[in-house]
């Protein structure tokens, strides 16, 4: 017996559109009152000037990553730029300039990782770019300790990384008023101490999954919400 799956696909697609059109509280964050608004809605006219200047005196290094829906690659930088050693900074090449791009710059400024932004010739084509501090460590699955670990030890490392990630979300949220909601284990860099995950730092401040928050929320409240959504 053969079934026509097309109606099911259409219905499922419609359901997905409906879900993603819900208010963000219902969609992602359970309606907590201390979660205020999408971060891109905080963008001002002053924020929209951050890509107008041309960036010069930068020499690109190697392509480090092509992951991410909204960028055309992350590159290392050779030499120095604005008193930063090339080993300490990276350049993110964006696909377009929109409110999400402006908000990403604003968020990087807010968390102290911003270096510069503007237009830069990448492979002969002018592109919008952000230069930011490099986050120390690496994705858990890329660490030598994880690669050679047994299955049970890998699961323990994941649990440790997720626990630290949720605590980092809470600490950044309380100190900066910026809530990171794209909490996948691929979006943190970890430092290892033997087979134990010693620390976790958030990466990827793309604005789609950012919100402003009331800093008066307790760390326990924030961890409680995000421990259910970190993965």
Buried (B, 14 or more C-beta within 10 A) or exposed (E): EEEEEEEEEEEEEEEEEEEEEEEBBEEBBEEBEBBBEBBBEBBEEEBBEBBEEEBEEBEBBEEBEEEBEBBBBBBBBEEBBEEBEBEEBBBBBBEEBBBBBBBBBBBBBBBEBBBBBBBBBBEEEEBBBBBBBBBEBBBBBEBEBBEEBEEEBBEBBBEBBBBBBBBBBBBBBBEBBBBBBBBBBBBBBBBBEEBEBEBBBBBBBBBBBBBBBBEEBEBEBBBBBBBEBBE
